[in-house]
Amino acid sequence: MVAAETTENPDPRPPDPPAEPTPAQAARLLLRAARSGTLASAADGQPFASLVTPASAPDLSVLLLLSDLSAHTRHLRAEPRCALLVVGTAEGANPQTAPRVTVTGLAEMVDDSELMARYLALHPYAVMYAGFADFHLWRIRPQGGLFVGGFARAARLRAADLRSDPAAVAAVQEAAGAILAHCNQDHPDALARIAGSPGPWRMVAVDVDGCDLALGERVVRVAWQAPVAGPEGVRAELVRLARGG
């Protein structure tokens, strides 16, 4: 009897490990996931730092919901040049091992219902004061920055490094409502698997770099392996993540 021929590799090579993100990619992921940060403003030449709660717009601009009564808001009205620092998780006890990114840019107040809805989706607790007369949405368009991945791992960033492809942004945003409705109505179990814990998770935002899932006031960021070019890329990433990829 002749043994059946097999085409299986008896000693398959393990898959290649995922490529380490470039400084620009790592900075983008940090900005997308940031829920708190330090805003640096200035008044009459005197620097000032304050805690803020940023969110990212679809194009990676930074969104802030600020009160007119805050010192930093008065500073930005007089001098829109500012900087924002966001920090990731340290590898150990030393905070200097945490990845972080500082972006510089110009702040402007915006009246945009879609951007406000995105901000509140990522900071749902802010709904209780977002309608107050003294609160307004601000946007910072990054013009450059610095990424530090840890000791001796610093890289300057250009505005282009912190800018999403406009065509991809438009394609995903055009389909965003349908994507959210489909996932929330038809695939709640998959969203829970992607979130990593049980419960009625909902997708509340999606963009070229990932999506945001919410359970009550808890919101988690889920990153794609790489930026997508449109809704088909979003679908492929969600299928991969739901399968444990």
Residue frames as qw, qx, qy, qz and C-alpha x, y, z in Angstrom:
[[0.000, 0.890, 0.456, 0.000, 0.00, 0.00, 0.00],
 [0.412, 0.353, -0.015, 0.840, 1.34, 3.38, -0.94],
 [0.201, -0.524, -0.478, 0.675, 1.06, 6.05, 1.72],
 [0.222, 0.871, 0.421, 0.120, -1.23, 8.89, 0.79],
 [0.463, 0.271, -0.013, 0.844, 0.68, 11.91, -0.41],
 [0.229, -0.846, -0.402, 0.265, 0.30, 15.01, 1.72],
 [0.387, 0.658, 0.044, 0.644, 1.13, 18.57, 0.90],
 [0.470, -0.875, -0.075, -0.084, 1.23, 19.65, 4.54],
 [0.329, 0.658, -0.510, 0.445, 4.49, 21.07, 5.79],
 [0.765, -0.348, -0.515, 0.167, 5.55, 18.82, 8.71],
 [0.512, -0.385, -0.260, 0.722, 7.53, 21.67, 10.21],
 [0.188, 0.840, 0.346, 0.373, 5.64, 24.86, 9.38],
 [0.353, 0.186, -0.232, 0.887, 7.40, 28.12, 10.03],
 [0.108, -0.647, -0.573, 0.491, 5.77, 30.31, 12.69],
 [0.267, 0.861, 0.331, 0.279, 4.13, 33.43, 11.33],
 [0.409, 0.332, -0.165, 0.834, 6.23, 36.54, 11.22],
 [0.217, -0.559, -0.535, 0.595, 5.70, 38.78, 14.24],
 [0.208, 0.905, 0.356, 0.104, 3.79, 41.98, 13.53],
 [0.492, 0.422, -0.079, 0.758, 6.01, 44.84, 12.50],
 [0.316, -0.512, -0.419, 0.680, 6.72, 47.35, 15.22],
 [0.221, 0.902, 0.364, 0.065, 4.88, 50.60, 14.53],
 [0.454, 0.421, -0.043, 0.784, 6.87, 53.56, 13.32],
 [0.168, -0.231, -0.427, 0.858, 7.06, 56.59, 15.63],
 [0.302, -0.026, -0.214, -0.929, 4.40, 58.30, 13.54],
 [0.584, -0.253, -0.682, -0.361, 2.08, 55.28, 13.75],
 [0.463, -0.295, -0.696, 0.463, 2.65, 54.90, 17.50],
 [0.011, -0.119, -0.218, 0.969, 1.93, 58.60, 18.02],
 [0.445, -0.143, -0.419, -0.779, -1.32, 58.33, 16.06],
 [0.592, -0.303, -0.745, -0.056, -2.45, 55.36, 18.15],
 [0.314, -0.245, -0.555, 0.730, -1.68, 57.24, 21.38],
 [0.174, 0.038, -0.009, -0.984, -3.66, 60.26, 20.24],
 [0.532, -0.204, -0.597, -0.564, -6.61, 58.12, 19.19],
 [0.614, -0.326, -0.708, 0.123, -6.71, 56.31, 22.54],
 [0.218, 0.077, -0.435, 0.870, -6.05, 59.32, 24.79],
 [0.312, -0.713, -0.593, -0.205, -8.83, 60.21, 27.21],
 [0.371, -0.900, -0.077, 0.217, -6.79, 62.66, 29.30],
 [0.679, 0.370, 0.001, 0.635, -3.83, 64.89, 28.63],
 [0.362, -0.628, -0.158, 0.671, -1.96, 68.04, 29.60],
 [0.380, 0.818, 0.287, 0.323, -2.69, 71.23, 27.68],
 [0.492, -0.337, -0.033, 0.802, 0.07, 73.83, 27.55],
 [0.204, 0.868, 0.334, 0.306, -1.06, 77.39, 26.91],
 [0.478, -0.068, -0.174, 0.858, 0.45, 80.79, 27.67],
 [0.064, -0.923, -0.368, -0.097, -0.65, 84.19, 28.90],
 [0.046, -0.977, 0.194, -0.073, 1.57, 87.27, 28.62],
 [0.412, 0.624, -0.641, 0.175, 4.58, 85.02, 28.11],
 [0.391, -0.375, 0.725, -0.425, 3.84, 82.93, 31.21],
 [0.412, 0.038, -0.868, -0.275, 3.41, 79.17, 30.47],
 [0.598, -0.147, 0.421, -0.666, 0.42, 77.39, 31.96],
 [0.279, 0.080, -0.936, -0.200, -0.45, 73.67, 32.08],
 [0.596, -0.059, 0.359, -0.716, -3.83, 72.11, 32.78],
 [0.324, 0.070, 0.944, 0.008, -5.59, 68.75, 32.69],
 [0.541, 0.293, -0.172, -0.770, -7.92, 68.27, 29.73],
 [0.651, 0.108, 0.743, -0.113, -9.95, 65.39, 28.28],
 [0.218, 0.452, -0.506, -0.701, -9.21, 65.12, 24.55],
 [0.769, 0.303, 0.555, -0.087, -10.90, 63.16, 21.81],
 [0.257, -0.244, 0.603, 0.714, -9.75, 62.69, 18.24],
 [0.583, 0.524, 0.028, -0.620, -11.72, 63.91, 15.24],
 [0.920, 0.303, 0.250, 0.003, -11.92, 61.60, 12.22],
 [0.603, 0.726, -0.193, 0.269, -8.94, 63.40, 10.64],
 [0.746, -0.141, -0.374, 0.533, -6.93, 63.11, 13.92],
 [0.026, -0.597, 0.136, -0.790, -7.44, 66.72, 14.93],
 [0.272, -0.163, -0.774, 0.548, -7.73, 67.02, 18.71],
 [0.338, -0.631, -0.398, -0.574, -11.12, 67.92, 20.19],
 [0.243, -0.088, -0.643, 0.721, -11.53, 69.57, 23.60],
 [0.284, -0.744, -0.509, -0.327, -14.70, 70.60, 25.42],
 [0.404, 0.017, -0.361, 0.840, -13.70, 73.70, 27.36],
 [0.172, -0.822, -0.510, 0.188, -15.43, 76.13, 29.68],
 [0.244, 0.796, 0.042, 0.553, -15.17, 79.85, 29.04],
 [0.503, -0.841, 0.085, -0.182, -14.48, 80.19, 32.76],
 [0.907, -0.207, 0.082, 0.358, -11.24, 78.19, 32.58],
 [0.241, -0.789, 0.299, 0.480, -7.88, 79.93, 32.53],
 [0.450, -0.127, 0.705, 0.533, -6.67, 77.87, 29.58],
 [0.360, 0.678, 0.611, 0.194, -9.70, 78.91, 27.50],
 [0.011, -0.971, -0.046, 0.236, -8.96, 82.58, 28.12],
 [0.397, -0.552, 0.535, 0.501, -5.35, 81.89, 27.12],
 [0.478, 0.203, 0.745, 0.418, -6.34, 80.17, 23.87],
 [0.262, 0.871, 0.416, -0.009, -8.63, 83.04, 22.90],
 [0.081, -0.940, 0.196, 0.268, -5.69, 85.44, 23.23],
 [0.045, 0.626, -0.741, -0.239, -2.98, 83.09, 21.93],
 [0.923, 0.127, -0.011, -0.364, -4.14, 80.03, 19.94],
 [0.547, 0.468, -0.681, 0.130, -0.68, 78.47, 19.76],
 [0.709, -0.464, 0.373, -0.379, -0.60, 75.57, 22.20],
 [0.345, 0.336, -0.876, -0.029, 0.67, 72.06, 22.86],
 [0.851, -0.270, 0.069, -0.445, -0.90, 68.86, 24.14],
 [0.094, 0.419, -0.894, 0.127, 0.87, 65.98, 25.90],
 [0.897, -0.158, -0.022, -0.412, -0.71, 62.51, 26.14],
 [0.089, -0.522, 0.835, -0.151, 0.94, 59.58, 27.89],
 [0.786, 0.001, -0.548, -0.287, 0.52, 55.83, 27.49],
 [0.865, -0.487, 0.019, -0.116, 1.17, 53.03, 29.98],
 [0.062, -0.757, 0.647, -0.061, 4.60, 52.62, 31.52],
 [0.727, 0.213, -0.651, -0.052, 6.40, 49.29, 31.16],
 [0.615, -0.192, -0.646, 0.409, 7.22, 49.18, 34.86],
 [0.376, -0.715, -0.417, 0.416, 7.52, 51.34, 37.96],
 [0.302, -0.333, 0.142, 0.882, 9.47, 54.06, 36.18],
 [0.411, 0.749, 0.368, -0.367, 7.09, 56.56, 34.50],
 [0.068, 0.692, -0.452, -0.559, 9.86, 57.44, 32.03],
 [0.261, -0.056, 0.913, 0.310, 9.26, 54.11, 30.28],
 [0.435, 0.603, 0.596, -0.303, 5.78, 55.22, 29.20],
 [0.356, 0.317, 0.505, 0.719, 5.30, 56.15, 25.54],
 [0.037, 0.756, 0.373, -0.537, 4.13, 59.72, 25.06],
 [0.400, 0.431, 0.430, 0.685, 3.51, 62.25, 22.35],
 [0.047, -0.639, -0.218, 0.736, 3.44, 66.03, 22.40],
 [0.387, 0.544, 0.542, 0.511, 1.68, 67.79, 19.54],
 [0.095, -0.416, -0.099, 0.899, 1.77, 71.48, 18.77],
 [0.165, 0.487, 0.696, 0.501, -0.85, 73.38, 16.85],
 [0.143, -0.148, 0.011, -0.979, -3.40, 76.17, 16.69],
 [0.063, 0.392, 0.858, -0.327, -6.60, 75.99, 18.72],
 [0.235, -0.118, -0.285, -0.922, -9.91, 77.25, 17.38],
 [0.438, 0.199, 0.651, -0.587, -13.46, 77.13, 18.68],
 [0.165, -0.018, -0.786, -0.596, -15.78, 75.14, 16.38],
 [0.589, 0.155, 0.381, -0.695, -19.55, 74.87, 16.09],
 [0.457, 0.242, -0.758, -0.397, -19.99, 71.43, 14.56],
 [0.795, -0.230, 0.206, -0.523, -22.73, 69.06, 15.71],
 [0.935, 0.182, -0.304, -0.008, -21.03, 65.97, 14.24],
 [0.438, 0.425, -0.583, 0.537, -17.76, 66.70, 16.02],
 [0.399, -0.404, 0.434, -0.700, -19.64, 67.38, 19.25],
 [0.930, -0.079, -0.028, -0.359, -21.47, 64.06, 18.89],
 [0.798, 0.289, -0.466, 0.248, -18.14, 62.28, 18.40],
 [0.090, 0.474, -0.570, 0.666, -16.65, 63.98, 21.45],
 [0.620, -0.295, 0.339, -0.643, -19.61, 62.98, 23.63],
 [0.945, 0.083, -0.265, -0.171, -19.50, 59.41, 22.29],
 [0.670, 0.284, -0.529, 0.436, -15.95, 59.14, 23.61],
 [0.112, 0.083, -0.576, 0.806, -16.66, 61.07, 26.83],
 [0.316, -0.522, -0.693, -0.384, -20.29, 60.16, 27.62],
 [0.390, -0.553, -0.535, 0.506, -20.14, 61.60, 31.16],
 [0.175, -0.147, 0.061, 0.972, -19.68, 65.06, 29.58],
 [0.106, -0.519, -0.672, -0.518, -23.30, 65.05, 28.38],
 [0.344, -0.702, -0.561, 0.272, -24.36, 66.45, 31.76],
 [0.210, -0.743, -0.062, 0.633, -22.52, 69.75, 31.19],
 [0.419, 0.097, 0.548, 0.717, -21.95, 69.92, 27.42],
 [0.069, 0.713, 0.567, 0.407, -25.10, 71.99, 26.99],
 [0.329, -0.738, -0.258, 0.529, -24.09, 74.66, 29.51],
 [0.347, 0.931, 0.113, 0.016, -23.80, 78.10, 27.92],
 [0.161, -0.879, 0.427, 0.135, -20.15, 78.50, 28.91],
 [0.660, -0.219, 0.678, 0.240, -18.95, 75.22, 27.34],
 [0.593, 0.698, -0.181, -0.359, -17.74, 75.11, 23.74],
 [0.934, 0.075, 0.255, 0.239, -15.96, 72.64, 21.50],
 [0.007, 0.856, -0.418, -0.305, -12.39, 73.46, 20.47],
 [0.942, 0.288, 0.088, 0.149, -10.21, 71.85, 17.84],
 [0.280, -0.753, 0.484, 0.346, -6.42, 71.70, 17.63],
 [0.850, 0.520, -0.082, -0.013, -4.98, 70.88, 14.22],
 [0.752, -0.467, 0.266, 0.382, -1.56, 69.29, 14.87],
 [0.421, 0.878, -0.219, -0.058, 1.28, 71.05, 13.07],
 [0.501, 0.496, -0.659, 0.262, 4.08, 68.89, 14.44],
 [0.774, -0.565, 0.089, -0.273, 5.19, 67.05, 17.51],
 [0.123, 0.547, -0.805, 0.195, 7.55, 64.77, 19.35],
 [0.923, -0.196, -0.219, -0.248, 7.06, 61.08, 20.07],
 [0.059, -0.570, 0.767, -0.287, 9.03, 59.41, 22.87],
 [0.837, -0.054, -0.473, -0.269, 8.76, 55.63, 23.01],
 [0.855, -0.476, -0.094, 0.182, 10.94, 55.29, 26.10],
 [0.465, -0.705, 0.303, 0.441, 14.58, 55.81, 26.90],
 [0.204, -0.429, 0.602, 0.642, 16.56, 57.03, 23.86],
 [0.263, 0.367, 0.831, 0.325, 13.55, 56.53, 21.59],
 [0.143, 0.704, 0.261, -0.645, 12.51, 60.00, 20.50],
 [0.380, 0.266, 0.622, 0.631, 11.42, 61.15, 17.05],
 [0.157, 0.353, 0.042, -0.921, 10.28, 64.47, 15.68],
 [0.366, 0.489, 0.789, 0.067, 6.96, 64.43, 13.85],
 [0.001, 0.008, -0.321, -0.947, 5.81, 66.56, 10.95],
 [0.537, 0.198, 0.216, -0.791, 2.25, 67.68, 10.32],
 [0.649, 0.255, -0.554, -0.454, 2.03, 65.04, 7.55],
 [0.272, 0.114, -0.929, 0.225, 2.86, 62.31, 10.08],
 [0.118, 0.255, 0.721, -0.634, -0.20, 63.33, 12.10],
 [0.479, 0.320, -0.088, -0.812, -2.63, 63.69, 9.24],
 [0.611, 0.190, 0.766, -0.068, -5.03, 61.02, 8.03],
 [0.169, 0.083, 0.684, 0.705, -5.56, 60.48, 4.30],
 [0.354, 0.201, 0.151, -0.901, -8.48, 62.80, 3.40],
 [0.582, 0.084, -0.572, -0.572, -10.02, 60.37, 0.90],
 [0.437, -0.102, -0.879, 0.160, -9.94, 57.51, 3.42],
 [0.042, 0.180, 0.562, -0.806, -11.37, 59.73, 6.16],
 [0.473, 0.165, -0.114, -0.858, -14.24, 60.77, 3.89],
 [0.570, 0.034, -0.741, -0.352, -14.96, 57.20, 2.79],
 [0.322, -0.166, -0.854, 0.372, -15.13, 55.85, 6.34],
 [0.130, 0.210, 0.411, -0.878, -17.15, 58.79, 7.63],
 [0.501, 0.075, -0.370, -0.779, -19.69, 58.45, 4.84],
 [0.668, -0.096, -0.709, -0.205, -20.28, 54.85, 5.91],
 [0.087, 0.220, -0.727, 0.645, -19.88, 55.37, 9.67],
 [0.575, -0.080, 0.267, -0.769, -23.58, 55.55, 10.49],
 [0.871, 0.127, -0.320, -0.351, -24.33, 52.34, 8.61],
 [0.528, 0.283, -0.742, 0.300, -21.31, 50.58, 10.15],
 [0.143, -0.197, 0.642, -0.727, -22.37, 51.49, 13.70],
 [0.721, 0.005, 0.105, -0.685, -26.01, 50.53, 13.12],
 [0.821, 0.207, -0.499, -0.183, -25.10, 47.18, 11.54],
 [0.408, 0.254, -0.767, 0.425, -22.61, 46.19, 14.23],
 [0.243, -0.148, 0.565, -0.775, -24.82, 47.26, 17.14],
 [0.755, 0.064, 0.060, -0.650, -27.97, 45.63, 15.79],
 [0.906, 0.239, -0.279, -0.208, -26.60, 42.46, 14.23],
 [0.757, 0.250, -0.500, 0.338, -23.31, 41.65, 15.96],
 [0.426, -0.796, 0.211, -0.374, -23.44, 42.46, 19.70],
 [0.937, -0.301, 0.135, 0.119, -21.73, 39.17, 20.58],
 [0.746, 0.388, -0.007, 0.540, -18.83, 39.97, 18.25],
 [0.025, 0.814, -0.149, 0.560, -18.45, 43.41, 19.82],
 [0.714, -0.649, 0.195, -0.179, -18.23, 41.83, 23.28],
 [0.935, -0.013, 0.101, 0.340, -15.52, 39.46, 22.03],
 [0.496, 0.614, -0.047, 0.612, -13.61, 42.36, 20.53],
 [0.275, -0.819, 0.158, -0.478, -13.99, 44.39, 23.76],
 [0.421, 0.297, -0.777, 0.362, -12.67, 41.44, 25.75],
 [0.101, 0.061, 0.762, -0.637, -15.42, 41.31, 28.37],
 [0.004, 0.497, 0.848, 0.186, -19.12, 40.37, 28.45],
 [0.047, 0.565, 0.380, -0.731, -21.91, 42.91, 28.32],
 [0.461, 0.752, 0.470, 0.033, -24.04, 44.93, 25.93],
 [0.371, -0.407, 0.263, 0.792, -21.15, 46.70, 24.23],
 [0.480, 0.811, 0.326, -0.075, -21.92, 49.21, 21.49],
 [0.559, 0.126, 0.226, 0.788, -19.73, 50.71, 18.81],
 [0.024, -0.867, -0.334, 0.368, -19.92, 54.47, 19.23],
 [0.171, 0.872, -0.277, -0.364, -17.25, 55.73, 16.81],
 [0.858, 0.112, 0.382, 0.326, -15.20, 54.46, 13.88],
 [0.172, 0.902, -0.254, -0.305, -12.39, 55.96, 11.83],
 [0.706, 0.576, -0.412, -0.022, -9.46, 55.00, 9.62],
 [0.175, 0.528, -0.749, 0.359, -7.33, 53.93, 12.60],
 [0.141, -0.083, -0.933, 0.322, -9.82, 51.94, 14.69],
 [0.425, -0.559, -0.473, -0.532, -13.12, 52.07, 16.54],
 [0.111, -0.270, 0.589, -0.754, -14.43, 52.85, 20.02],
 [0.515, -0.346, -0.760, -0.194, -16.65, 50.51, 22.00],
 [0.225, -0.385, 0.351, -0.823, -18.76, 51.63, 24.96],
 [0.492, -0.385, -0.780, 0.039, -20.38, 49.88, 27.90],
 [0.333, -0.836, -0.362, 0.243, -22.20, 52.55, 29.89],
 [0.010, 0.984, -0.163, -0.078, -19.65, 55.29, 30.54],
 [0.613, -0.427, 0.563, 0.352, -16.72, 52.94, 29.93],
 [0.660, 0.727, -0.074, -0.173, -15.21, 53.47, 26.49],
 [0.684, -0.363, 0.510, 0.376, -12.33, 51.42, 25.07],
 [0.372, 0.731, -0.368, -0.437, -10.30, 52.08, 21.96],
 [0.850, 0.054, 0.503, 0.146, -9.70, 49.23, 19.49],
 [0.057, 0.712, -0.439, -0.544, -6.95, 49.85, 16.92],
 [0.886, 0.450, -0.020, -0.108, -6.73, 48.39, 13.44],
 [0.846, -0.144, 0.224, 0.462, -3.50, 46.68, 12.37],
 [0.331, -0.048, 0.295, 0.895, -2.97, 49.51, 9.91],
 [0.305, 0.412, 0.133, -0.849, -5.03, 52.48, 8.66],
 [0.480, 0.394, 0.775, 0.115, -7.87, 51.43, 6.36],
 [0.098, -0.016, 0.412, 0.906, -8.89, 53.08, 3.09],
 [0.475, -0.154, -0.290, -0.816, -12.66, 52.66, 3.41],
 [0.750, -0.237, 0.251, -0.564, -15.57, 50.63, 4.81],
 [0.928, 0.159, -0.332, -0.064, -14.33, 47.34, 3.33],
 [0.421, 0.407, -0.621, 0.521, -11.14, 47.75, 5.31],
 [0.418, -0.359, 0.439, -0.709, -13.20, 48.37, 8.45],
 [0.919, -0.046, -0.046, -0.390, -15.19, 45.18, 7.81],
 [0.793, 0.295, -0.498, 0.193, -12.02, 43.12, 7.30],
 [0.133, 0.421, -0.617, 0.652, -10.53, 44.41, 10.55],
 [0.623, -0.270, 0.310, -0.665, -13.68, 43.70, 12.52],
 [0.951, 0.077, -0.228, -0.194, -13.85, 40.15, 11.17],
 [0.589, 0.374, -0.589, 0.408, -10.20, 39.61, 12.09],
 [0.126, -0.385, 0.556, -0.726, -10.70, 40.95, 15.61],
 [0.788, -0.172, 0.114, -0.580, -13.91, 38.96, 16.18],
 [0.937, 0.140, -0.320, -0.009, -12.00, 35.81, 15.25],
 [0.757, -0.607, 0.091, 0.225, -9.32, 36.63, 17.78],
 [0.740, 0.433, 0.043, 0.514, -6.79, 37.94, 15.28]]
